[in-house]
Amino acid sequence: MTWLITGGAGYVGSHVVRAMTEAGEPVVVLDDLSTGRAERLVDGVVLETGTVLDREVLDRVLRKYAVSGVVHIAGKKRVAESVERPLYYYHENLEGLRVLLGAAAEAGVGRFLFSSSAAVYGMPDVDLVTEKTPCAPVNPYGETKLAGEWLVAAAGARYGMATAALRYFNVAGAATPELGDDGVFNLVPMVLERLDAGEAPLVFGDDYPTPDGTCVRDYIHVEDIATAHVAAARRLAADPSARLVLNIGRGEGVSVAEMIGVIQDVTGLTGEPPRVLARRPGDPARVVSSGDLIRAELDWSARWDVREMVESAWAGWRLRHP
């Protein structure tokens, strides 16, 4: 069995590739390198450069490596950009997925694992988000993820593919410094960038109905994300009738103010106190995952805590910004 991992040279993708190969799963990577880096890949892993929008490339790669399972991580994921460029996001995320599913079905691929997001839930008014919490995305990025789940489920049912959609919560950290997050669009790297520059961290709203007034989120180490993919891939291989939709989180809420405090403690960069700005449109007060279903279905739970996430993210930041 060979797994095709799309977007495998990116931040999350490279961690999944590493975990899959360490687990003894043969993999090949397809990445257009628009945000990924070839040097992230484990030695010996084959990289095919191309996009999931290119059916000719997909047909060639699926045939050449006798691919029997797909882990689809490639896609655009910046929420603000999705609001500015909705048509681009629908084309990249949904049309790319449609083309990939068509190629996979024709090639007889029996397993399809989809990288989804907690953004499908929008602004849930619950203490813990379960997989039964109603989905109501509030931006085009979340919409493309939810529609992607529907598309995967429909194709799986029609073409006999075992399928799973993994809804990531707030990803942070790195397995090794070399695999750290290059972007500054998530909270941890955004705060690291400002502290390292001697600037005050930014807090978007401190008047939410939470204990300290700042948003509460469920942060999950990217290495935990990767091991969840291994567990899901193995479940799909063992159960041809699987139709899974699972949250990946820690089930523990951490506020923005608390996370900034941990980052300052780990880095020693106390500097100026956080600067409070207006709320960002669409930011829910609290989004924290329930981990009950993934624990029951895959016998998986998160291992890494918030401080370990920050320590590993800081090591990666120092490597890229000496």
KAVEN-V860512 format. One line per field, one symbol per residue. ss: DSSP state (h for helix, s for strand, l for the rest). A space follows every 10 residues. Layout:
ss=???
This chain:
ss=lsssssllll hhhhhhhhhh hhlllsssss sllllllhhh lllllssssl llllhhhhhh hhhhllssss ssllllllhh hhhhlhhhhh hhhhhhhhhh hhhhhhllll ssssssshhh hlllllllsl lllllllllh hhhhhhhhhh hhhhhhhhhl lsssssssls ssllllhhhl llllllhhhh hhhhhhllll lsssllllll lllllsssss shhhhhhhhh hhhhhhhhll llssssssll llssshhhhh hhhhhhhlll llllssslll lllllsslsl lhhhhhhhll lllllhhhhh hhhhhhhhhh ll
